[in-house]
Amino acid sequence: MNRIRRTGGTSGASGTSGSSGSRSSGSSSGGRFRGQGAGRQASRTGTGRPARQSSRSAPRRQEFALPVTLTEPLPAVETFAELDLPAGLSAALVTEGVSVPFPIQAATLPNTLAGRDVLGRGRTGSGKTLAFGLPVLARLDGQRAQPRQPLALVLVPTRELAQQVTDALAPYARALRLRLATVVGGVSIGRQAHVLRGGAEVVVATPGRLKDLIERGACVLDQVAVTVLDEADQMADMGFMPQVTALLDQVPARGQRMLFSATLDRNIDLLVRRYLNDPVVHSVDPSAGAVTTMEHHLLHVHDADKHTAATEIAAREGQVIMFLDTKHAADRLAKHLLSVGVRAAALHGGKSQPQRNRTLAQFKGGQVTALVATNVAARGIHVEGLDLVVNVDPPGDHKDYLHRGGRTARAGESGTVVTLVLPHQRRAMDRLMADAGIAPRSARIRPGEDELQRITGARTPSGVPVTLAAPAESRREDEAPAGRHRRGRGGARGTGGARGSGRGTGRGGSGRVSGQVRGAVRGNTA
């Protein structure tokens, strides 16, 4: 297909809203980096470090030396109609209400459809999923995978993000009669092996579970034509780098590679140098998190007042995600909130995957108004209209802050991020905000005060205990015998309740979303 054939002519990223292959300050490295076992060579890259700035409003984190784009970029587009997309994809965009590409889509799609490797940075909610999903599906149009041999691979760091990517791409895959498989931990590995042996063109996976399935002989990567790393920085932060590189070394070197993330730093420099070939470099947001529609507040509170302030915020009208450091703290707060009349639920890594799926479904459906979570919810969760994120416990670093906050103010909507800061946390938070490139508003607050209500909508809870109805879990999904799973309508069911293979590719999310921006967010994930 001409639309995705690698070309030696002009192909690259638009620089309309960020950098496109601009050389970093300092001298050029003078050599090439050879990937082990892959046979690919990265383009020459600059190695100089940008000067560290002392201004509080400027990011202080060290960005890695972006590679130089050797091939002239293709210009950005203004509409999807300008792209040579398969008719099925164009029709699906109309059906899903996606009419105008977001900046990162407009800049990268002409180049990814031409077969170029891409290194894309954009904040969470900026449209990265469609930016890589449309070219992946376009490339596979009309093809059929053999059993155990997927044609495209999307690697993500968390189960929730894997499921969201699958849900976002499902209606577009269905339009081209392509099959998706979701491969994550926490659920039956036997079922996933069955799905892969039945054949799936696109596999969306977390590294650890995919590695296990490859070792079982249920999947091989020697036919993968296009590979995507989504949220690569978090995969590095979570210690997945050895697994990721081992998987990439099994993918044919001739394939197309795309790497997208909300933040790019030296932790993933290895991936860029080793696996991307003359990549288009595009940054839709140089600060990787400074969003004009998002307000940031540091609320300084005394230790004795923190619990009550968090309770009043949770009792607000409307939904809120509240982040805490540990799963035990999340459980305690959720239990307390239920006891005072707030429909709350905890989400963390100590829950089984079916429990996590149900909690997310309840939150997205409105049965839960306060989601009390650890960093497991910092990426891969999108809820329509969510306008407040609260860091009850401040995050450990600026990247966690940006990704937690990225659950709100998505797709151009407005939102507020609030952090409760105890006296001994003040200096650390000042440094963190400087690293994030954010100048927040600060206020001293106490429970019941007008200022807390003005910023967060806080109010006194009813005090009447509530109980959330949850469907009975007759058998934990990850304990069910693999042989008991059967292929249902549309193919074998994938993980987390989405159908992972079969011609229908499963559900395309939680329902049709209308409107230009709200439709576009169906393809956004973080």
N, C-alpha and C positions, 0 to 999 in steps of 0.2 A: 504494500500500500504506500503510495507516494507521500501521504500526509505524515507518516512516521518514519520514513527512511532517513538514516543518518546522511547528512549532506555536508559537503565540504565548502559550501558557499556561505552566504550570510545567514547567521542564526545566532541569537543571543537574547539577552534580556533588555527590556526597556529601562531607562533610568529615570522615568517620570517621577517616581516617588521615593527614590532611594539610590543607592550606588549600583552600578552595573560593571563589575569587573574593574573597579578603580584600584590602582596600585596603592598599597599601604606605604606609609612613610618608612624610610630606611632603605637599605640596599637589597638588591635581589639576590636570591639564593643561588645561584649559578648552576644547579644540578637538578636532576629529576629523581623522584622517589619511586622506587619499584615496589609494587605490591607483592607480598609473598604469596605464592600459590595461585595468584590471579592473573599475572602477566600483564596487568594494566599499569600505565605510567601516568602519574598526575602531571598537570601542567606546572610550569615554573611559578613559584610563589614568592611574594615578598616576605622578608623575615624581620623587618624592622618593627619595633613596638611604638605605638603612638605615645606621645608625651603624656604623662599623667597630669591631670588637671586638678587644681585645688578647689575649684568652684564647687559649692555644695550642690548646685543644680545640675552639674555635669556628671555623667557616669564615671566611676573610678575603676570599674572592672576592666580587665585586660581582654580585649578582643583578639582573636587569632588573626594571623596575617592572611587576608583573603587572597585567593589565587587570581592571577591575571587572566582575563578572558582573551584568548588569542583570536577568536573568530568574531567578526562583526555581528552585533546583535540584530535580531529582527525587531521592528517597532512594536510597541504595545497596541492593543486593539481597544475599541470603545464598546463593541457589542459582540456577543457570541456569534452573530450572523456572519461576521468577518472571518471566522475560523472555518477550516475545512473539516467540520465534524461530521460523523456519520448521521444520516437522517434520523435514526432512532434516538441518538443522544440529543439532537436539536429538539425533537418532539418532546423528549422527557424533560428538558429544561423548561419548555413552555408549560407542560403539565404541572411541574413542581413550582411554578411561579418565579423562576429564576430568570430575570431578563437582562440585568446589567452586571457585568463581571466586577468583582472587587479588585482593587489595585494589584494585588499579588497574582490574581488570576489573569488580569489583562496583560501584565508584563511577561509572565512565564509561559502561558499557554501557546503562543505562536512558536516558541522555541522547543517546548517539550513535545508538541505535535510534530515538529520537524526532527525529533529524535535526539535533541541535545540533552546532555546532563545538566542538572539544575541544582544550585545551592540557594535555597530561599529562606529568608528570615522574615517573619511577620508575627505580630502579637497573636495571642490566642483569640479566636473568633474572627480572624481576618480573612478567612476563606481558603486555608491551605488544603483542606480535604478535596474540594473540587479542583484546586490547582493541580494536584497530582492525580486525582481520580479520573478526570475526563481523559487525559492523554493515555492513562493505563488502559481504560476500557476501549478507547478509539483504536489503540494498537492491536487489541485482541479481537476486534470486530470480525466476525466470520470464522474465527478459529475455534477449535475444540481440543481441550486437553485430554491426554491419555491418562488412564488411572495412575495415581501416585505422582504425576508429573505436572504440577501447576505451571502456568505460563507467566504469571506475575506474582510478586511477593511484596507485601506491605508489612514492615516490622514496626511495632509500637511498643512502648514501655509498660503499659498497664492493661488489665482486662477491660476496664471501663472504656478506655480509649479505643481498644480493638472493637468492642461492640458498637460504639458510636460511629466509627469509620464504616463498619459493615452496614449499619442502618442508613447512614447518609448516602452510601453508594448503591444500595440495593435497588432503588427504582431505576437508576441509570443502567445498571447491569441487567436488570430484567428487560429493559427496552432492547438490548442487544442479545438477549437469550444467553447471557454469560452466567456462570455459576460462581458464587462466593462461598468460601469456607472460613469460619472463624476458629482460630486455634489458640486457646488460652488455658492456663492452669485453673484448678479449682473445680473442674467438672470432668466428666468421664473421658479419659483418654481413649478408651475403646471406641466410643461413639465417634470421636474425631478421626481416629484411624479409619473407621468405616467410611466416613464422608470422603476422606482423601483418596481412599482406594476406589471409590466410585467416580472420582474425577471432579476437579474444580479448576476453573481457569485462573481465579484470583484467590490467593490465600492471605488473610489478614491475621497476623500472629504476634504473640509475644515470644521473645527469643528462647526462653527456657523450655516451654512446651513444644515449640517447633523442633528444637534439638532432640528432645525425647522421642518425638514421632519419627524423625529421620533415623535415629538409632534403632527403632523398632522395624524399620523398613517400610513404613507407611507413606513416606514422602521422599522424593529426590528432587534436587534443584537444578539438574543439568539442562532443563528446557526453559528455565526462567528467562524471559526476554526483557523484562523491565522490573527494576527493584526500587522500592521507596523506603526511606527511613524517615518516620514521622516522630517528632520530638526526640531527636537524636541526643540532645544534651541531657535529657533526663535518663536515657538509657545508659549514658556514660556515668552520670551521677549515681545511678542505682547499681553500678558494678557489672552491667551487662556487656561491657566492651569486648571481653574475650569471646563470649558467645556470639555477639554480633559479627565480629571479624571472622570467626570460624564459619558462620553461615554465608557471609559474603564471599569467602574464598571458594565456596561450592557453586556459586552462581557463575555462569559463563562470562568471561571477560568482555565479550563483544556486546553485552547487554547494556541497556540504558539505565542510568542511575539518577535518582532524585532524592535530595536530602532537604527536608523542611523542618524548621524549628522556630519557636518563639524567641529563643536566645541562642547565640552561637559564641562559644568561647574556645579556649585552647584545649579543653577536654576532648573535643571532637575534631581537632586539627588532623589527627591521624586518619580519621575516616575520609576527610576531604582530600588529603594528599594521596591517600592510598587507593581510593576507589572512584573518585570523580575524574573524568577526562575532559579537559578544556571546558569547565562548567560555566554556565550562565550564572552570574551572581546577582541576586536581587534582594534588597532590603526594603520592605515596604514601610518599615518604621525603625529608623536608626537607633532609637532608645529602647527598642524591643519591649515596650510596655507603657510608654507615656501616651495615654489615650485622651484626646480632647473632650470626649463625652464622659469621662470618668473622674469623679472627685475622690480625693484621698484625705483622710482625716486621722490624725493621731489623737486619741482621747486619753489624757493623762488622768489616772484614777488611783485612789488609795487601795492598798491590799484588801482592806475590810469591805470596800464597796464594789469590788470587781464582780463578785458572784451575783449580787443584786442587779448591777447594771446590765450584765449579760442576760439575766432573766427578763428584764424589762424590754431589752432590744428584741429578744426572741418572741415576745408577746405582741410585737407590732402587727399592724394590718398589712398583709402581704407576706411573701416568702423571703427566707433568708438562709444562707449557708454560713455556719459558724465553725471555724477551724480551731482545733485544739492539738496539743502535741502528742498525746497518747490515747490509745484506744480505751483505757480505763477511765481517763478523764472524760472522754466523749460519752461513754456509757453512763457515767454518774450524772453529767449535765442533762442528757436526754431523759433519764429517769426522773430527775428533779423537775424538768420542764413539764413532763406529763402530769406530775403530781400537782402542779399549780395551774393546769388548764391550757397548756400549750401543746399543740399536736406536733410532737417532736419525734425524731428517730435518729439513731446513731448509724454511721457508716464508717467502717474501718477494716483493716486486713484481718482482724480476728473473726469476722463473719464469714460464713460459707458463701460461695459464689451465688447460689440461688437466693440466699437472704439478702445479699447486696443488690441483686437484680430487682427483688421485690421492693426494697426500700427506695431505690431510685425510681421505680415505676410509681410508687405512692407519692414521692415528692413531685415528679413531673405531672402527675394527675391531680395534685392539689390536696390529697388526703393528709399529707404531711406538710406543714408550713415552715418548720425549722429543721433543717438537716444539719446534724451535729457530726462533724467529720474530722478525720485526720487527713494527712496529705494524699491519701488514696483518692480523694475527691478533687484534688487540685488540677487535674487534667482529665479530659475525656468526658466531661459532663456539661451538657447544654440544656438549660431550662428556659423556655420562652418567658420573657418579661421579668426575669430575675434582676432586681435593681439594688440589692444590698449583699455584700459579703463582709463578714466580721471575723477578724483575727482575735479570738478570745485570748489565745496564746500567740504572741508574735512569731513569725516564721524564723527559721534558722539562717536563711540567706536571701539575697535579693531575688534570685530566680524563683524560689518558692513563693515569695510575695507576689511576683508578677503573675505566676500561674494561678495562685489562689484568686487573685483579683480578676483574672481573666474569665471567671465564671459569670461576670456581669459586664455590662457595657459592650455587648457583642453585636457585631454587624451594624455599628453606627448608633445603637441605642444608648441611652444614658444609664449610669450606675454609680454607686458609691462603695468605696472600700474603707472600712473603719478598723482601726487596730487599738485595742485596749493596752495601754502602756503603764506598767507599774513604775514607781520611782527608780528602782535599780535597773530598769530596762531602757531608760531614756537614752543614754549615750549609744548603746548598741543599735537602737532603732534609728537614731540620727545617721549613723554610719550606713546602715542598711538602705535607708531611703536615698542617701547620696549615691550609693552603688547602683541603685535602681534608676537613677536619673529623675527622681520625683521630688518635688517641693511640696510637701503636704501642708494642710491647714492643721494647726494644733489648738487644743482647747482643754481646759481642766473641767472635768465634769463630776457630778455626783448623782446617784439615783434619784429620780423624781424631778430633776431640774428641767427647765424649758429647753436649755441648749441640747441636752441629750435627746429630747423628743424632736427638736427641729432637725437634727442631723440624721437621726436613725428612725424616727417614727416610734420610738420606745413608748410603752404604756404599761400600766400595772396589770398583771395577768388576772384572770377571773378568780383563780383560787379553787376552781372546781376541777377535780382530777378528771382526766380523759383517758380512754383506752382505745388504742388503734386496732381495728379489726385487720387480721392478716390471714391469708389462706393457709390452711394446714399443710405442712410439708410431710407427706406420707413417707417419703424416702429421699434422703439427700441425693442430689443428682450425681455428686462425685463418688457416691458409694454404690450406685446402681450397677449391676453386672452389665458389661459391654454387650453381651449377646442378647440382652433383652430389648435393646433399642431397635426400632424398625423404621424403615423409610416411610415417611408420611407424605401427605400431599405436597407437591413441589419439591420433594427430595428429603434427604436425611436432615434432621434438625441439627443446627449448629449449636454453639454454646450460648448461654445467657438468654435462651428463649427465642433467638432469631434463627431462621432456617439457613443452614450454612451451605447447602448444595442443592442441586436440582435445578431444573430449568427456571423455576419461578424466583430463585434466589432469596425468597423469604420476605418478611415484612420490611417495608421501607420506612421504618420509624413509627412514631406514635400517631400518625394521621396526617392528612393533607394540611399544609400550612399555606395560607393565601397571602398575597401581597408581595411586592417586589423585594423588599429587604428581608421580610420574614421568610420568604421562599428561599432566598439565597442562603440563609443561615442553615438550611438543611444540609448544605455541603460543608459547613464550617465546623471545625473541631480543634481542640487544643491540646 
